[in-house]
Every structure is written in C-alpha cells, then in structure tokens.
Amino acid sequence: MRLLDLACYLCYNAKAFLVFQLQGGAQLELRHPLRLNVGFLLNESIGYSRNVEYNVDSIQLSEDLKVDTLQGSLTLTRISMGVLVEGELQGKLSLECVRCLKAYDQYLTGSFEDLFFYPASRAEDPLLAIPETAILDLTPVLREYLLLDIPIQPLCRPECKGLCPICGELISDNKCDHHEAEIDPRFEVLKTLLTKS
C-alpha cells in the first residue's frame, strides 16, 4: 500500500489494489496524466463534478503519436450511467508541409463530450468503459480525436508557394528566378486564353 501512497493514488476497492500489486497485472504507469482514478467520483452522488487541468510538456499517446505542450481542462461529472467527460485538450505535433517540405508545428484539438460507462458491461465500445479498477484511461480516446484533427494536406501557412519545379528552391525565399516554368511551344496558344479573361 505504501507504493500507492507514494504515487499519490488511492485505491477504492480490492481489485484496484491487486492490479497494481500483482506481477503480470495491468502495466499502468502510476503517474500517467491521462489515466485517472475515478473511484472517488463513482462513490459520489449524481451531479458531482471535478475539473482536471492539463499542462504537460510532452506525452507519448502511442507508438505513432507523440504530442508536445498538451494543455486544456476536462470536467468529469458523475451521472447515473457512469462518468461524463467534457472539455478540450490541445497539443502540438511536428508535421511536414506538403508544398515546401519544411517541418512546422501544427496545433491539434481533441474535444471531449463522452460518456464512460460503469459498470463496464453497459458499454458497447470497450474504449468507453470504466473497468472495475476505476482507472479511466483517456489515452486511446484522445489519440483518436487528435489523429482526426490532423489535416489531410498539412501546410506551414496558407500562402506557402512551395518549391520551384525547376531548381527545387523555395519560391517564397526569392532565391529562385524561375517565376514561370517554360511552356511547351505547342501549348503557347492556350496562354492567350488567360489574358483575354
């Protein structure tokens, strides 16, 4: 029990204690900011709520997604079917611009308005179930929201002109003097159509 006290965790039932103490039990990191012990909330009356503030420098949501500067707040409310989680979390992800191929920081937002069911047998989706241990893991849900918020064509800025197709330099840096690509002489006549309109 001392291990749990040191990690600032309280266990509200025997199963929660066993999950952390037994070898081969669930491999939960005790201080992971998105794994919340909601046992106290499940023992409160309907309508009771608690706010959780986030300001995390960096967090690994999965093998393929690491987010920097995770900020925001969530409100957890006890309702008859479990716990309602509402709020918004915003994080920063490094992406590559599809036009100029430079790395840039893209801000992603995950908006929560989810009901997590307790007991878990009520939930149709296992991600929306609170296990008997009363440890609510928001990691997979937040991962889905942030992945959905990644733009299909990431741009460092809307006015990015990209790379010159001839020399490969950035057009916006004025290092490239190929303002217009050479036009095939067979299509030269089509250029007059642009000037007439």
C-alpha positions as CSV (number, residue, x, y, z in Angstrom):
1,M,0.0,0.0,0.0
2,R,3.0,2.3,0.6
3,L,3.8,2.3,-3.2
4,L,0.3,3.6,-3.9
5,D,0.6,6.3,-1.2
6,L,3.9,7.5,-2.7
7,A,2.3,7.7,-6.1
8,C,-0.5,9.8,-4.7
9,Y,-3.0,7.2,-5.6
10,L,-5.9,6.0,-3.5
11,C,-7.5,2.6,-4.1
12,Y,-11.2,2.3,-3.6
13,N,-11.6,-1.5,-4.0
14,A,-9.6,-4.6,-3.7
15,K,-9.4,-5.2,-7.5
16,A,-7.7,-1.8,-8.0
17,F,-5.1,-2.7,-5.3
18,L,-4.4,-6.1,-6.9
19,V,-4.0,-4.7,-10.4
20,F,-1.1,-2.5,-9.2
21,Q,0.5,-5.1,-6.9
22,L,0.4,-8.4,-8.8
23,Q,3.2,-9.4,-11.2
24,G,1.8,-9.6,-14.7
25,G,-1.1,-7.3,-13.8
26,A,-2.0,-4.3,-16.0
27,Q,1.1,-2.3,-16.9
28,L,-0.3,1.1,-16.0
29,E,2.2,3.9,-15.3
30,L,1.1,5.2,-12.0
31,R,1.6,8.9,-12.8
32,H,0.3,9.0,-16.4
33,P,-1.7,12.2,-16.7
34,L,-4.4,10.6,-18.9
35,R,-5.1,7.7,-16.5
36,L,-7.4,9.0,-13.9
37,N,-8.6,7.1,-10.8
38,V,-12.3,7.9,-10.8
39,G,-13.2,5.7,-7.8
40,F,-13.9,8.7,-5.6
41,L,-16.2,10.0,-8.3
42,L,-18.2,6.8,-8.7
43,N,-18.9,6.9,-5.0
44,E,-20.3,10.4,-5.1
45,S,-23.9,11.4,-5.7
46,I,-25.2,12.1,-9.2
47,G,-24.3,15.6,-10.4
48,Y,-21.0,15.8,-8.5
49,S,-18.2,17.0,-10.8
50,R,-14.5,17.6,-10.7
51,N,-12.2,19.7,-13.0
52,V,-8.9,18.3,-14.2
53,E,-6.4,20.8,-15.6
54,Y,-3.6,19.8,-18.1
55,N,-0.3,21.4,-18.8
56,V,2.1,18.7,-19.9
57,D,5.3,19.4,-21.8
58,S,5.3,16.2,-23.8
59,I,3.3,13.0,-23.8
60,Q,3.5,9.8,-25.8
61,L,0.0,8.7,-26.7
62,S,1.0,5.7,-28.7
63,E,4.0,4.4,-30.7
64,D,3.0,6.6,-33.6
65,L,1.9,9.7,-31.8
66,K,3.8,12.0,-29.5
67,V,2.3,15.3,-28.6
68,D,4.1,18.4,-27.2
69,T,2.6,21.0,-24.9
70,L,-0.7,19.3,-24.1
71,Q,-3.0,21.9,-22.4
72,G,-6.6,22.3,-21.5
73,S,-9.1,21.2,-19.0
74,L,-11.7,18.4,-18.6
75,T,-14.8,18.2,-16.4
76,L,-15.7,14.8,-15.0
77,T,-19.3,14.6,-13.9
78,R,-20.9,11.6,-12.1
79,I,-24.1,10.6,-13.8
80,S,-26.4,7.5,-13.4
81,M,-24.7,5.5,-16.2
82,G,-21.1,6.3,-15.2
83,V,-18.9,9.4,-15.8
84,L,-19.4,12.2,-18.4
85,V,-16.2,13.7,-19.6
86,E,-16.4,17.2,-21.2
87,G,-13.7,19.6,-22.3
88,E,-11.0,20.3,-24.7
89,L,-7.3,19.4,-24.9
90,Q,-4.9,21.0,-27.3
91,G,-1.4,19.7,-28.3
92,K,1.4,20.5,-30.7
93,L,2.6,18.0,-33.3
94,S,5.5,18.4,-35.7
95,L,4.4,17.9,-39.3
96,E,5.9,18.4,-42.8
97,C,4.4,20.9,-45.2
98,V,3.2,19.3,-48.4
99,R,4.4,22.3,-50.5
100,C,7.8,23.3,-49.2
101,L,8.6,20.1,-47.2
102,K,9.7,22.1,-44.1
103,A,8.8,20.9,-40.7
104,Y,6.4,23.0,-38.7
105,D,4.3,22.8,-35.6
106,Q,0.6,22.0,-36.1
107,Y,-1.8,22.5,-33.2
108,L,-4.4,19.8,-32.8
109,T,-7.5,19.8,-30.6
110,G,-9.4,17.0,-29.0
111,S,-12.9,17.9,-27.9
112,F,-14.4,15.5,-25.3
113,E,-18.1,15.0,-24.8
114,D,-18.1,11.3,-23.9
115,L,-19.9,9.1,-21.5
116,F,-17.8,6.4,-19.9
117,F,-20.0,3.6,-18.6
118,Y,-19.8,2.0,-15.2
119,P,-20.0,-0.9,-14.7
120,A,-18.2,-1.8,-17.9
121,S,-20.8,-4.3,-19.0
122,R,-23.1,-1.4,-20.0
123,A,-20.7,-0.1,-22.7
124,E,-20.9,-1.1,-26.3
125,D,-17.4,0.3,-27.0
126,P,-14.6,-1.0,-24.8
127,L,-12.9,2.4,-25.0
128,L,-15.9,3.9,-23.3
129,A,-15.9,1.5,-20.3
130,I,-14.6,2.1,-16.8
131,P,-13.0,-1.1,-15.5
132,E,-13.5,-2.5,-12.0
133,T,-10.2,-0.9,-11.0
134,A,-11.9,2.5,-11.6
135,I,-8.9,3.7,-13.6
136,L,-10.2,5.7,-16.5
137,D,-7.7,5.7,-19.4
138,L,-8.4,8.7,-21.7
139,T,-5.3,8.0,-23.9
140,P,-6.9,5.9,-26.7
141,V,-9.8,8.3,-27.0
142,L,-7.6,11.4,-27.1
143,R,-5.4,9.7,-29.7
144,E,-8.4,9.1,-32.0
145,Y,-9.5,12.8,-31.7
146,L,-6.0,14.2,-32.4
147,L,-5.5,11.9,-35.4
148,L,-8.8,13.0,-36.8
149,D,-7.7,16.6,-36.4
150,I,-4.5,16.2,-38.5
151,P,-5.1,18.0,-41.8
152,I,-5.1,15.8,-45.0
153,Q,-2.6,18.2,-46.7
154,P,-0.6,19.9,-43.9
155,L,0.5,23.5,-44.8
156,C,3.0,25.5,-42.8
157,R,1.0,28.6,-43.8
158,P,-1.9,29.1,-46.3
159,E,0.2,31.4,-48.6
160,C,3.1,28.9,-48.9
161,K,4.2,28.8,-52.5
162,G,6.2,25.6,-52.2
163,L,9.2,24.6,-54.2
164,C,10.2,25.6,-57.7
165,P,9.7,22.6,-60.0
166,I,12.9,23.6,-62.0
167,C,15.6,24.3,-59.4
168,G,13.9,23.0,-56.2
169,E,14.5,26.2,-54.2
170,L,11.8,27.8,-52.1
171,I,9.8,30.2,-54.2
172,S,8.9,32.4,-51.2
173,D,12.7,32.9,-50.4
174,N,13.2,34.8,-53.7
175,K,16.3,32.7,-54.4
176,C,14.5,31.2,-57.4
177,D,14.3,33.3,-60.6
178,H,12.2,30.8,-62.4
179,H,8.9,32.6,-61.9
180,E,7.2,30.8,-64.7
181,A,8.0,27.4,-65.9
182,E,8.9,27.0,-69.5
183,I,5.8,26.3,-71.6
184,D,5.8,23.7,-74.3
185,P,5.6,25.6,-77.6
186,R,2.6,23.5,-78.6
187,F,0.6,24.9,-75.7
188,E,1.7,28.6,-76.0
189,V,-1.6,29.5,-77.8
190,L,-3.5,28.4,-74.6
191,K,-1.7,31.1,-72.6
192,T,-3.6,33.8,-74.6
193,L,-6.9,32.5,-73.2
194,L,-5.7,33.5,-69.7
195,T,-5.1,37.1,-70.7
196,K,-8.4,37.5,-72.6
197,S,-10.5,36.9,-69.4
